[in-house]
Amino acid sequence: MSEQDEYIELITLIRAGHEEAYGELYEKTVTRIYQTVRFLIKDKSDAEDVVQEIYIQAYRSLARYDAERAFRPWLMGVTMRQVQSYRRKRLMQFRFSKRIEKSDVGMEYDFSTDLVNKLANRPLLEQVHRLPYKLQQLVTLHYLNEYTQEEIAGILEIPLGTVKSRIHAALAKLRQKEKMNPRLRGKVEDLHETR
C-alpha cells in the first residue's frame, strides 16, 4: 500500500468518526510539519501553537479534502496558510503595541540532524533565515522538504513561474552573501535545483 493510499484510508476512517485514525494521521505527519514550522518560526512555543492550529484546521478541512490530490502537499498548504496567518497576527500585535522587539537570540536547533545536514552548515542556515520570508518559504519547501516546483506552486497557490523566479532570487541572494562570507564558499552551490 502506498503512502497516499494509507492517508486516504485514514481520512476515510476519520470521516466515519474513528478518532484513533486522526491520532495515527497526526503521528505519521507531525514530524515534518513541526520541522517546517520550526524553521519558519523562531519562537519554540509559538511554533508549537501554530502546529496545533494546523492540525485543528486540517481536521476541520478533511471533510472537503479531495482524494484526487496528494495528501502531503495538501497538508503542507494548510501549514503554509497557518504560518502566514501567524505572521499577520504578529504584525498586527506589533503595530498595536508600537513596541520594537529586537532579538539576537538564535534559532534553537532542536529539529532533526538530517534537516541541518541538508543545508550543509550553520552559517548557511543563518543566511537562509536572513532572506525575505517569501524566499525563505521557498527554500524551506524546496530544499528541506524536497517538494518539486510544481508541488510548491500548488501548496502556496502561486504560479509556477513565480516559484521558479523566487528560487532563483533566493539562490542569487545566498550566492551574493557567499561572496561576502568566505565560510559559506561552496555551500550555496551544493544546493542543487531539481526541475
Backbone as a printed PyTorch tensor [residue, N CA C, xyz], in Angstrom:
tensor([[[  0.8510,  -1.1760,   0.0000],
         [  0.0000,   0.0000,   0.0000],
         [  0.8980,   1.2420,   0.0000]],

        [[  0.6220,   2.1730,  -0.8840],
         [  1.4200,   3.3950,  -0.9770],
         [  1.1060,   4.3220,   0.1980]],

        [[  2.0070,   5.2800,   0.4100],
         [  1.8080,   6.2620,   1.4750],
         [  0.4970,   7.0260,   1.2530]],

        [[  0.2310,   7.4280,   0.0140],
         [ -1.0010,   8.1490,  -0.3080],
         [ -2.2250,   7.2860,   0.0100]],

        [[ -2.1640,   6.0010,  -0.3220],
         [ -3.2820,   5.1030,  -0.0270],
         [ -3.5160,   4.9910,   1.4810]],

        [[ -2.4170,   4.9570,   2.2550],
         [ -2.5510,   4.9140,   3.7160],
         [ -3.2530,   6.1720,   4.2210]],

        [[ -2.8680,   7.3300,   3.6680],
         [ -3.5100,   8.5840,   4.0840],
         [ -4.9950,   8.5650,   3.7420]],

        [[ -5.3330,   8.1080,   2.5450],
         [ -6.7450,   8.0650,   2.1270],
         [ -7.5380,   7.1370,   3.0380]],

        [[ -6.9540,   5.9890,   3.3850],
         [ -7.6300,   5.0520,   4.2810],
         [ -7.8880,   5.7010,   5.6430]],

        [[ -6.8810,   6.3910,   6.1760],
         [ -7.0430,   7.0670,   7.4680],
         [ -8.0920,   8.1790,   7.3830]],

        [[ -8.0790,   8.9300,   6.2920],
         [ -9.0550,  10.0130,   6.1230],
         [-10.4690,   9.4470,   6.0530]],

        [[-10.6320,   8.3350,   5.3720],
         [-11.9380,   7.6780,   5.2900],
         [-12.4190,   7.2800,   6.6830]],

        [[-11.5070,   6.7280,   7.4860],
         [-11.8610,   6.3420,   8.8570],
         [-12.2000,   7.5740,   9.7030]],

        [[-11.4320,   8.6320,   9.5410],
         [-11.6830,   9.8680,  10.2930],
         [-13.0650,  10.4140,   9.9530]],

        [[-13.3760,  10.4450,   8.6600],
         [-14.6940,  10.9440,   8.2270],
         [-15.8200,  10.0820,   8.7810]],

        [[-15.5190,   8.7870,   9.0340],
         [-16.5280,   7.8750,   9.5840],
         [-16.6100,   7.9790,  11.1100]],

        [[-15.7720,   8.8410,  11.7120],
         [-15.8600,   9.0800,  13.1410],
         [-14.8590,   8.3320,  14.0000]],

        [[-13.8690,   7.6840,  13.4160],
         [-12.8530,   6.9580,  14.1830],
         [-11.7610,   7.9230,  14.6390]],

        [[-11.8440,   8.3250,  15.9030],
         [-10.9170,   9.3120,  16.4460],
         [ -9.4740,   8.8040,  16.4640]],

        [[ -9.2940,   7.4920,  16.6650],
         [ -7.9410,   6.9290,  16.7150],
         [ -7.2230,   7.1250,  15.3770]],

        [[ -7.9690,   7.1380,  14.2960],
         [ -7.3750,   7.3060,  12.9650],
         [ -6.7460,   8.6910,  12.8350]],

        [[ -7.3650,   9.6970,  13.4500],
         [ -6.7730,  11.0410,  13.3760],
         [ -5.4610,  11.0860,  14.1510]],

        [[ -5.4080,  10.3970,  15.2750],
         [ -4.1640,  10.3030,  16.0390],
         [ -3.0650,   9.6510,  15.2190]],

        [[ -3.4190,   8.6330,  14.4780],
         [ -2.4400,   7.9470,  13.6270],
         [ -1.9800,   8.8520,  12.4800]],

        [[ -2.9120,   9.5810,  11.8860],
         [ -2.5650,  10.5260,  10.8210],
         [ -1.6330,  11.6050,  11.3650]],

        [[ -1.9330,  12.0810,  12.5450],
         [ -1.0940,  13.0800,  13.2080],
         [  0.3290,  12.5300,  13.4030]],

        [[  0.4260,  11.3390,  13.9440],
         [  1.7420,  10.7370,  14.2110],
         [  2.5480,  10.5410,  12.9270]],

        [[  1.8820,  10.2130,  11.8350],
         [  2.5780,   9.9970,  10.5580],
         [  3.0920,  11.2970,   9.9400]],

        [[  2.5010,  12.4300,  10.3050],
         [  2.8240,  13.6830,   9.6080],
         [  3.4460,  14.7640,  10.4810]],

        [[  3.3400,  14.6790,  11.7810],
         [  3.6990,  15.8020,  12.6410],
         [  5.1880,  16.1510,  12.6090]],

        [[  6.0600,  15.1810,  12.4500],
         [  7.4920,  15.4800,  12.4750],
         [  7.8660,  16.4400,  11.3660]],

        [[  7.4550,  16.1440,  10.1480],
         [  7.7950,  17.0070,   9.0070],
         [  7.1260,  18.3780,   9.1400]],

        [[  5.8900,  18.3850,   9.5880],
         [  5.1730,  19.6600,   9.7510],
         [  5.8580,  20.5020,  10.8190]],

        [[  6.1950,  19.8980,  11.9390],
         [  6.8520,  20.6450,  13.0150],
         [  8.2030,  21.1870,  12.5470]],

        [[  8.9800,  20.3780,  11.8480],
         [ 10.2830,  20.8280,  11.3530],
         [ 10.1250,  22.0520,  10.4550]],

        [[  9.1570,  22.0130,   9.5880],
         [  8.9180,  23.1230,   8.6670],
         [  8.5020,  24.3850,   9.4250]],

        [[  7.5370,  24.2350,  10.3300],
         [  7.0620,  25.3860,  11.1010],
         [  8.1890,  25.9340,  11.9590]],

        [[  8.9290,  25.0630,  12.5840],
         [ 10.0190,  25.4840,  13.4710],
         [ 11.1100,  26.2150,  12.6950]],

        [[ 11.2990,  25.8400,  11.4560],
         [ 12.2850,  26.5210,  10.6250],
         [ 11.8190,  27.9360,  10.2860]],

        [[ 10.5200,  28.1170,  10.1010],
         [  9.9730,  29.4100,   9.7030],
         [  9.6130,  30.3060,  10.8880]],

        [[  9.3870,  29.7240,  12.0560],
         [  9.0190,  30.4890,  13.2470],
         [ 10.0700,  30.2200,  14.3230]],

        [[ 10.7540,  31.2580,  14.7170],
         [ 11.8970,  31.0870,  15.6220],
         [ 11.4970,  30.7390,  17.0510]],

        [[ 10.4040,  31.2850,  17.5290],
         [  9.9880,  31.0380,  18.9020],
         [  9.3650,  29.6410,  19.0180]],

        [[  9.9540,  28.8220,  19.8780],
         [  9.5250,  27.4240,  20.0070],
         [  8.0630,  27.2940,  20.4410]],

        [[  7.6460,  28.0710,  21.4390],
         [  6.2670,  27.9380,  21.9110],
         [  5.2750,  28.4370,  20.8570]],

        [[  5.6270,  29.4930,  20.1340],
         [  4.7700,  29.9520,  19.0360],
         [  4.6720,  28.8780,  17.9580]],

        [[  5.7940,  28.2500,  17.6470],
         [  5.7970,  27.1890,  16.6290],
         [  4.8820,  26.0440,  17.0560]],

        [[  4.9520,  25.6720,  18.3280],
         [  4.0920,  24.5940,  18.8280],
         [  2.6190,  24.9810,  18.7410]],

        [[  2.3090,  26.2460,  19.0470],
         [  0.9300,  26.7250,  18.9280],
         [  0.4510,  26.6750,  17.4820]],

        [[  1.3180,  27.0740,  16.5560],
         [  0.9480,  27.0610,  15.1350],
         [  0.7220,  25.6240,  14.6690]],

        [[  1.5620,  24.6960,  15.0960],
         [  1.3720,  23.2830,  14.7170],
         [  0.0160,  22.7960,  15.2260]],

        [[ -0.3350,  23.1790,  16.4460],
         [ -1.6410,  22.7960,  16.9800],
         [ -2.7640,  23.3650,  16.1100]],

        [[ -2.6420,  24.6360,  15.7170],
         [ -3.6380,  25.2610,  14.8460],
         [ -3.7160,  24.5640,  13.4890]],

        [[ -2.5740,  24.1370,  12.9770],
         [ -2.5370,  23.4350,  11.6830],
         [ -3.3940,  22.1760,  11.7530]],

        [[ -3.2130,  21.4160,  12.8180],
         [ -3.9530,  20.1570,  12.9110],
         [ -5.4320,  20.3710,  13.2320]],

        [[ -5.7500,  21.4460,  13.9110],
         [ -7.1700,  21.7850,  14.1140],
         [ -7.7900,  22.1460,  12.7660]],

        [[ -7.1010,  23.0040,  12.0040],
         [ -7.6070,  23.4100,  10.6960],
         [ -7.6850,  22.2230,   9.7390]],

        [[ -6.6620,  21.3710,   9.7580],
         [ -6.6670,  20.1950,   8.8860],
         [ -7.8580,  19.2950,   9.2160]],

        [[ -8.1170,  19.0930,  10.4930],
         [ -9.2440,  18.2560,  10.9010],
         [-10.5600,  18.8270,  10.3790]],

        [[-10.7140,  20.1440,  10.5260],
         [-11.9290,  20.7910,  10.0390],
         [-12.0620,  20.7070,   8.5210]],

        [[-10.9480,  20.6880,   7.8360],
         [-10.9450,  20.7180,   6.3740],
         [-11.0050,  19.3340,   5.7380]],

        [[-10.8220,  18.2820,   6.5140],
         [-10.8050,  16.9320,   5.9370],
         [-12.1080,  16.5710,   5.2340]],

        [[-13.2080,  17.1340,   5.6730],
         [-14.4900,  16.8340,   5.0210],
         [-14.4920,  17.3230,   3.5760]],

        [[-13.7120,  18.3770,   3.3020],
         [-13.6450,  18.9360,   1.9450],
         [-12.4220,  18.4550,   1.1690]],

        [[-11.5820,  17.6250,   1.7870],
         [-10.3720,  17.1600,   1.1200],
         [-10.7390,  16.3100,  -0.1000]],

        [[-10.0980,  16.5990,  -1.2210],
         [-10.3160,  15.8630,  -2.4690],
         [ -9.2630,  14.7720,  -2.5630]],

        [[ -9.6960,  13.5280,  -2.5160],
         [ -8.7800,  12.3830,  -2.5210],
         [ -7.9600,  12.2770,  -3.8130]],

        [[ -8.3140,  13.0380,  -4.8240],
         [ -7.5290,  13.0480,  -6.0710],
         [ -6.2350,  13.8270,  -5.8950]],

        [[ -6.1780,  14.6910,  -4.9030],
         [ -4.9660,  15.4770,  -4.6170],
         [ -4.0580,  14.6750,  -3.6950]],

        [[ -2.7560,  14.8400,  -3.8650],
         [ -1.8050,  14.2100,  -2.9570],
         [ -1.9700,  14.8310,  -1.5690]],

        [[ -1.9960,  13.9990,  -0.5430],
         [ -2.2910,  14.4860,   0.8030],
         [ -1.1640,  15.3290,   1.3890]],

        [[  0.0800,  14.8750,   1.2710],
         [  1.1850,  15.6090,   1.8970],
         [  1.2770,  17.0540,   1.4000]],

        [[  1.2270,  17.3180,   0.0830],
         [  1.2280,  18.7200,  -0.3550],
         [ -0.0090,  19.4860,   0.1230]],

        [[ -1.1540,  18.8070,   0.2040],
         [ -2.3730,  19.4660,   0.7160],
         [ -2.1440,  19.9110,   2.1550]],

        [[ -1.5980,  19.0170,   2.9770],
         [ -1.3360,  19.3480,   4.3780],
         [ -0.2780,  20.4420,   4.4830]],

        [[  0.7120,  20.4360,   3.6080],
         [  1.7290,  21.4920,   3.6310],
         [  1.0970,  22.8310,   3.2360]],

        [[  0.1010,  22.8090,   2.3730],
         [ -0.6310,  24.0330,   2.0370],
         [ -1.3530,  24.5900,   3.2580]],

        [[ -1.9930,  23.7120,   4.0390],
         [ -2.6410,  24.1300,   5.2910],
         [ -1.5750,  24.7330,   6.2130]],

        [[ -0.4230,  24.0990,   6.2590],
         [  0.6780,  24.5600,   7.1090],
         [  1.1190,  25.9680,   6.7200]],

        [[  1.3590,  26.1790,   5.4380],
         [  1.8390,  27.4840,   4.9840],
         [  0.8040,  28.5850,   5.2360]],

        [[ -0.4720,  28.2570,   5.0800],
         [ -1.5100,  29.2590,   5.3550],
         [ -1.5520,  29.6030,   6.8490]],

        [[ -1.3700,  28.6260,   7.7120],
         [ -1.3740,  28.8910,   9.1530],
         [ -0.1380,  29.6890,   9.5710]],

        [[  1.0110,  29.3890,   8.9660],
         [  2.2260,  30.1680,   9.2550],
         [  2.0140,  31.6110,   8.8080]],

        [[  1.4180,  31.7990,   7.6410],
         [  1.1430,  33.1500,   7.1460],
         [  0.1610,  33.8740,   8.0620]],

        [[ -0.8350,  33.1700,   8.5410],
         [ -1.8040,  33.7530,   9.4740],
         [ -1.1010,  34.1780,  10.7640]],

        [[ -0.2210,  33.3380,  11.2560],
         [  0.5680,  33.6750,  12.4480],
         [  1.3760,  34.9490,  12.2110]],

        [[  2.0150,  35.0460,  11.0560],
         [  2.8390,  36.2140,  10.7410],
         [  1.9780,  37.4850,  10.6900]],

        [[  0.7780,  37.3950,  10.1190],
         [ -0.1180,  38.5550,  10.0780],
         [ -0.5180,  38.9740,  11.4860]],

        [[ -0.8590,  37.9990,  12.3320],
         [ -1.2420,  38.3130,  13.7090],
         [ -0.0970,  38.9830,  14.4520]],

        [[  1.0980,  38.4770,  14.2620],
         [  2.2700,  39.0670,  14.9250],
         [  2.4940,  40.5050,  14.4620]],

        [[  2.3180,  40.7420,  13.1760],
         [  2.4960,  42.0840,  12.6420],
         [  1.4550,  43.0390,  13.2390]],

        [[  0.2150,  42.5770,  13.3460],
         [ -0.8250,  43.4090,  13.9380],
         [ -0.5200,  43.6960,  15.4030]],

        [[ -0.0650,  42.6990,  16.1320],
         [  0.3000,  42.9070,  17.5320],
         [  1.4160,  43.9350,  17.6420]],

        [[  2.3590,  43.8270,  16.7430],
         [  3.4800,  44.7630,  16.7240],
         [  2.9840,  46.1790,  16.4880]],

        [[  2.1120,  46.3430,  15.5120],
         [  1.5890,  47.6730,  15.1970],
         [  0.7760,  48.2450,  16.3430]],

        [[ -0.0360,  47.4050,  16.9880],
         [ -0.8530,  47.8910,  18.0940],
         [  0.0020,  48.2790,  19.2870]],

        [[  0.9520,  47.5120,  19.5780],
         [  1.7590,  47.7710,  20.7720],
         [  2.8090,  48.8470,  20.5470]],

        [[  3.1630,  49.0960,  19.2730],
         [  4.1700,  50.1020,  18.9120],
         [  5.5180,  49.8140,  19.5720]],

        [[  5.7100,  48.5630,  19.9360],
         [  6.9860,  48.1820,  20.5180],
         [  7.8430,  47.5470,  19.4500]],

        [[  9.1170,  47.8260,  19.5120],
         [ 10.0500,  47.1710,  18.6090],
         [ 10.7130,  46.0550,  19.3920]],

        [[ 10.4740,  44.8570,  18.9190],
         [ 11.0640,  43.7000,  19.5830],
         [ 12.2780,  43.2770,  18.7840]],

        [[ 13.4270,  43.5010,  19.3750],
         [ 14.6560,  43.0770,  18.7100],
         [ 15.2340,  41.9300,  19.5150]],

        [[ 15.5960,  40.9260,  18.8170],
         [ 16.1640,  39.7620,  19.4900],
         [ 17.2790,  39.1880,  18.6430]],

        [[ 18.4280,  39.0350,  19.2530],
         [ 19.5390,  38.3900,  18.5690],
         [ 19.6480,  36.9320,  18.9780]],

        [[ 18.6050,  36.4720,  19.6600],
         [ 18.6390,  35.0820,  20.0890],
         [ 18.5320,  34.2010,  18.8510]],

        [[ 19.4670,  33.3010,  18.7260],
         [ 19.4860,  32.4020,  17.5630],
         [ 18.3950,  31.3660,  17.6600]],

        [[ 18.1130,  30.7980,  16.5400],
         [ 17.1180,  29.7440,  16.4920],
         [ 17.6270,  28.5260,  17.2410]],

        [[ 16.7620,  27.9240,  18.0250],
         [ 17.1480,  26.6980,  18.7030],
         [ 17.1170,  25.5800,  17.6730]],

        [[ 18.1900,  24.8510,  17.6040],
         [ 18.2750,  23.7690,  16.6220],
         [ 17.8300,  22.4700,  17.2520]],

        [[ 16.5150,  22.3450,  17.4430],
         [ 16.0070,  21.1420,  18.0740],
         [ 15.3780,  20.1870,  17.0650]],

        [[ 15.4830,  20.5180,  15.7910],
         [ 14.9290,  19.6000,  14.8150],
         [ 16.0070,  18.6430,  14.3520]],

        [[ 15.6080,  17.6700,  13.5770],
         [ 16.4940,  16.5490,  13.2790],
         [ 17.7720,  16.9500,  12.5640]],

        [[ 18.8030,  16.1990,  12.8330],
         [ 20.1270,  16.4560,  12.2710],
         [ 20.1050,  16.4050,  10.7600]],

        [[ 19.3150,  15.5100,  10.1920],
         [ 19.3110,  15.4170,   8.7230],
         [ 18.8000,  16.7010,   8.0840]],

        [[ 17.9210,  17.4290,   8.7520],
         [ 17.4450,  18.6970,   8.2290],
         [ 18.5930,  19.6940,   8.1530]],

        [[ 19.3720,  19.7790,   9.2070],
         [ 20.5180,  20.6870,   9.2230],
         [ 21.5400,  20.2510,   8.1830]],

        [[ 21.7560,  18.9580,   8.0750],
         [ 22.7410,  18.4600,   7.1040],
         [ 22.3520,  18.7990,   5.6730]],

        [[ 21.0590,  18.8620,   5.4000],
         [ 20.6280,  19.2070,   4.0460],
         [ 21.0640,  20.6160,   3.6760]],

        [[ 21.1510,  21.4780,   4.6520],
         [ 21.6130,  22.8400,   4.3730],
         [ 23.1110,  23.0030,   4.5660]],

        [[ 23.7920,  21.9290,   4.9330],
         [ 25.2480,  21.8420,   4.9950],
         [ 25.8750,  22.4080,   6.2560]],

        [[ 25.5130,  23.5920,   6.7100],
         [ 26.1580,  24.1270,   7.9060],
         [ 25.3700,  25.3030,   8.4820]],

        [[ 25.7300,  25.6760,   9.7040],
         [ 25.0140,  26.7550,  10.3910],
         [ 25.1630,  28.1110,   9.7190]],

        [[ 26.3530,  28.4860,   9.2420],
         [ 26.4290,  29.7990,   8.5930],
         [ 25.4400,  29.9250,   7.4280]],

        [[ 25.2900,  28.8750,   6.6560],
         [ 24.3420,  28.9240,   5.5450],
         [ 22.9150,  28.9750,   6.0830]],

        [[ 22.6390,  28.2000,   7.1150],
         [ 21.3110,  28.2090,   7.7290],
         [ 20.9690,  29.6150,   8.2200]],

        [[ 21.9370,  30.2840,   8.8290],
         [ 21.7280,  31.6490,   9.3010],
         [ 21.4490,  32.5950,   8.1310]],

        [[ 22.1270,  32.3880,   7.0190],
         [ 21.8930,  33.2300,   5.8430],
         [ 20.4860,  32.9970,   5.2910]],

        [[ 20.0250,  31.7660,   5.3100],
         [ 18.6650,  31.4650,   4.8400],
         [ 17.6570,  32.2040,   5.7160]],

        [[ 17.9070,  32.2490,   7.0280],
         [ 16.9870,  32.9470,   7.9310],
         [ 16.9960,  34.4520,   7.7100]],

        [[ 17.9900,  34.9740,   7.0610],
         [ 18.0440,  36.4120,   6.7810],
         [ 17.3670,  36.7670,   5.4510]],

        [[ 16.9770,  35.7740,   4.6960],
         [ 16.2640,  36.0270,   3.4430],
         [ 14.8780,  36.5870,   3.7550]],

        [[ 14.2860,  37.3320,   2.8180],
         [ 12.8870,  37.7400,   2.9980],
         [ 12.0050,  36.4900,   3.1490]],

        [[ 10.9120,  36.6310,   3.8890],
         [ 10.0730,  35.4850,   4.2120],
         [  9.6440,  34.6890,   2.9820]],

        [[  9.2340,  35.3670,   1.9160],
         [  8.7590,  34.6530,   0.7270],
         [  9.8460,  33.7680,   0.1330]],

        [[ 11.0990,  34.2120,   0.1990],
         [ 12.2020,  33.4040,  -0.3230],
         [ 12.5410,  32.2810,   0.6670]],

        [[ 12.4890,  32.5980,   1.9410],
         [ 12.7490,  31.6060,   2.9850],
         [ 11.7420,  30.4570,   2.8720]],

        [[ 10.5090,  30.8040,   2.6030],
         [  9.4360,  29.8300,   2.4510],
         [  9.7510,  28.8590,   1.3130]],

        [[ 10.2060,  29.4030,   0.1840],
         [ 10.5370,  28.5660,  -0.9730],
         [ 11.7150,  27.6520,  -0.6870]],

        [[ 12.7540,  28.1800,  -0.0460],
         [ 13.9270,  27.3680,   0.2930],
         [ 13.5080,  26.2350,   1.2290]],

        [[ 12.6560,  26.5470,   2.1910],
         [ 12.1850,  25.5400,   3.1400],
         [ 11.4340,  24.4240,   2.4280]],

        [[ 10.5230,  24.7850,   1.5530],
         [  9.7310,  23.7680,   0.8620],
         [ 10.5630,  22.9750,  -0.1430]],

        [[ 11.4050,  23.6700,  -0.9160],
         [ 12.1310,  23.0010,  -1.9980],
         [ 13.3300,  22.1970,  -1.5030]],

        [[ 14.1630,  22.7990,  -0.6690],
         [ 15.4040,  22.1450,  -0.2910],
         [ 15.3170,  21.3440,   1.0010]],

        [[ 14.4670,  21.7390,   1.9150],
         [ 14.3530,  20.9970,   3.1630],
         [ 13.2910,  19.9070,   3.0770]],

        [[ 12.1650,  20.2360,   2.4470],
         [ 11.0780,  19.2630,   2.3380],
         [ 11.0600,  18.5320,   1.0040]],

        [[ 11.9050,  18.9520,   0.0860],
         [ 12.0860,  18.3010,  -1.2130],
         [ 10.8090,  18.2320,  -2.0540]],

        [[  9.9970,  19.2860,  -1.9800],
         [  8.8480,  19.3700,  -2.8630],
         [  9.3230,  19.8720,  -4.2230]],

        [[  8.6780,  19.4040,  -5.2890],
         [  9.0020,  19.8910,  -6.6250],
         [  8.4620,  21.3170,  -6.7710]],

        [[  8.9330,  21.9920,  -7.7790],
         [  8.4560,  23.3540,  -8.0240],
         [  6.9540,  23.3540,  -8.3120]],

        [[  6.4770,  22.3500,  -9.0100],
         [  5.0480,  22.2480,  -9.3170],
         [  4.2390,  22.0640,  -8.0350]],

        [[  4.7400,  21.2050,  -7.1260],
         [  4.0360,  20.9860,  -5.8610],
         [  4.0230,  22.2720,  -5.0280]],

        [[  5.1350,  22.9980,  -5.0370],
         [  5.2050,  24.2520,  -4.2830],
         [  4.1900,  25.2520,  -4.8230]],

        [[  4.0620,  25.3240,  -6.1400],
         [  3.0750,  26.2220,  -6.7410],
         [  1.6750,  25.8820,  -6.2190]],

        [[  1.3660,  24.5950,  -6.1100],
         [  0.0720,  24.1700,  -5.5830],
         [ -0.0830,  24.4700,  -4.1030]],

        [[  0.9700,  24.2110,  -3.3380],
         [  0.9310,  24.4500,  -1.8930],
         [  0.6930,  25.9210,  -1.5930]],

        [[  1.4480,  26.7890,  -2.2710],
         [  1.3670,  28.2230,  -1.9880],
         [  0.3110,  28.9360,  -2.8300]],

        [[ -0.2840,  28.1940,  -3.7660],
         [ -1.3000,  28.7440,  -4.6590],
         [ -0.7760,  29.9670,  -5.4130]],

        [[  0.4170,  29.7890,  -6.0100],
         [  1.0390,  30.8260,  -6.8330],
         [  1.4650,  30.1890,  -8.1550]],

        [[  1.6740,  30.9980,  -9.1960],
         [  2.0780,  30.4350, -10.4830],
         [  3.4530,  29.7680, -10.4130]],

        [[  3.6430,  28.7520, -11.2470],
         [  4.9150,  28.0330, -11.3200],
         [  6.0610,  28.9920, -11.6390]],

        [[  5.8420,  29.9580, -12.5220],
         [  6.8780,  30.9230, -12.8720],
         [  7.3240,  31.7370, -11.6640]],

        [[  6.3980,  32.0470, -10.7780],
         [  6.7350,  32.7840,  -9.5530],
         [  7.6130,  31.9280,  -8.6520]],

        [[  7.2830,  30.6440,  -8.5490],
         [  8.1000,  29.7250,  -7.7500],
         [  9.5270,  29.7060,  -8.2980]],

        [[  9.6460,  29.5480,  -9.6090],
         [ 10.9740,  29.4730, -10.2220],
         [ 11.7580,  30.7600, -10.0120]],

        [[ 11.0970,  31.8940, -10.1800],
         [ 11.8150,  33.1630, -10.0240],
         [ 12.2140,  33.3950,  -8.5670]],

        [[ 11.3840,  32.9790,  -7.6220],
         [ 11.7410,  33.1580,  -6.2120],
         [ 12.8910,  32.2390,  -5.8030]],

        [[ 12.8880,  31.0120,  -6.3060],
         [ 14.0100,  30.1090,  -6.0190],
         [ 15.2880,  30.6980,  -6.5900]],

        [[ 15.2030,  31.1960,  -7.8070],
         [ 16.3660,  31.8270,  -8.4400],
         [ 16.8400,  33.0250,  -7.6160]],

        [[ 15.9050,  33.8440,  -7.1610],
         [ 16.2500,  35.0210,  -6.3590],
         [ 16.8910,  34.6160,  -5.0340]],

        [[ 16.3530,  33.5680,  -4.4010],
         [ 16.9170,  33.1040,  -3.1240],
         [ 18.3420,  32.6280,  -3.3160]],

        [[ 18.5720,  31.8390,  -4.3580],
         [ 19.9320,  31.3430,  -4.6140],
         [ 20.8710,  32.4910,  -4.9590]],

        [[ 20.3820,  33.4770,  -5.7140],
         [ 21.2180,  34.6320,  -6.0560],
         [ 21.6120,  35.4020,  -4.7990]],

        [[ 20.6600,  35.5980,  -3.8820],
         [ 20.9660,  36.3060,  -2.6340],
         [ 21.9610,  35.5110,  -1.7950]],

        [[ 21.7920,  34.1980,  -1.7460],
         [ 22.7290,  33.3730,  -0.9830],
         [ 24.1200,  33.4020,  -1.6170]],

        [[ 24.1670,  33.3900,  -2.9410],
         [ 25.4670,  33.4710,  -3.6240],
         [ 26.1410,  34.8190,  -3.3400]],

        [[ 25.3340,  35.8780,  -3.3170],
         [ 25.8640,  37.2120,  -3.0350],
         [ 26.4340,  37.2560,  -1.6180]],

        [[ 25.7320,  36.6830,  -0.6690],
         [ 26.2130,  36.6530,   0.7110],
         [ 27.4340,  35.7580,   0.8270]],

        [[ 27.4730,  34.7220,  -0.0050],
         [ 28.6170,  33.8020,  -0.0020],
         [ 29.8940,  34.5600,  -0.3550]],

        [[ 29.7960,  35.4730,  -1.2970],
         [ 30.9790,  36.2460,  -1.7030],
         [ 31.4810,  37.1160,  -0.5650]],

        [[ 30.5360,  37.5580,   0.2810],
         [ 30.9210,  38.4030,   1.4120],
         [ 31.3780,  37.5780,   2.6080]],

        [[ 31.0130,  36.2950,   2.6490],
         [ 31.3470,  35.4430,   3.7870],
         [ 32.0800,  34.2010,   3.2900]],

        [[ 33.4000,  34.1530,   3.4270],
         [ 34.1630,  33.0220,   2.8970],
         [ 33.8230,  31.6900,   3.5610]],

        [[ 33.2070,  31.6990,   4.7330],
         [ 32.8300,  30.4310,   5.3800],
         [ 31.7510,  29.6960,   4.5930]],

        [[ 30.9960,  30.4340,   3.7800],
         [ 29.9080,  29.8150,   3.0100],
         [ 30.3760,  29.3250,   1.6480]],

        [[ 31.6120,  29.6270,   1.2780],
         [ 32.0920,  29.3180,  -0.0640],
         [ 31.8310,  27.8570,  -0.4180]],

        [[ 31.1830,  27.6510,  -1.5010],
         [ 30.8850,  26.3040,  -1.9820],
         [ 29.6010,  25.7150,  -1.4310]],

        [[ 29.0950,  26.2270,  -0.3350],
         [ 27.9040,  25.6400,   0.2720],
         [ 26.6450,  25.9790,  -0.5100]],

        [[ 26.5500,  27.1930,  -1.0230],
         [ 25.3750,  27.5740,  -1.7960],
         [ 25.2980,  26.7350,  -3.0560]],

        [[ 26.4330,  26.4980,  -3.6700],
         [ 26.4350,  25.7190,  -4.9100],
         [ 26.0160,  24.2770,  -4.6460]],

        [[ 26.1550,  23.8110,  -3.3890],
         [ 25.7380,  22.4530,  -3.0540],
         [ 24.2200,  22.3030,  -3.1090]],

        [[ 23.5000,  23.4390,  -2.9920],
         [ 22.0470,  23.3940,  -3.1100],
         [ 21.7320,  23.2540,  -4.5880]],

        [[ 21.3260,  22.0950,  -4.9920],
         [ 21.0530,  21.8860,  -6.4110],
         [ 19.5630,  21.9230,  -6.6660]],

        [[ 19.2280,  22.3920,  -7.8190],
         [ 17.8230,  22.5570,  -8.1770],
         [ 17.3730,  21.3810,  -9.0270]],

        [[ 16.2700,  20.7400,  -8.6250],
         [ 15.6860,  19.6900,  -9.4530],
         [ 14.4660,  20.2690, -10.1150]],

        [[ 14.3520,  20.0450, -11.3770],
         [ 13.1910,  20.6130, -12.1170],
         [ 12.2910,  19.5160, -12.5650]]])
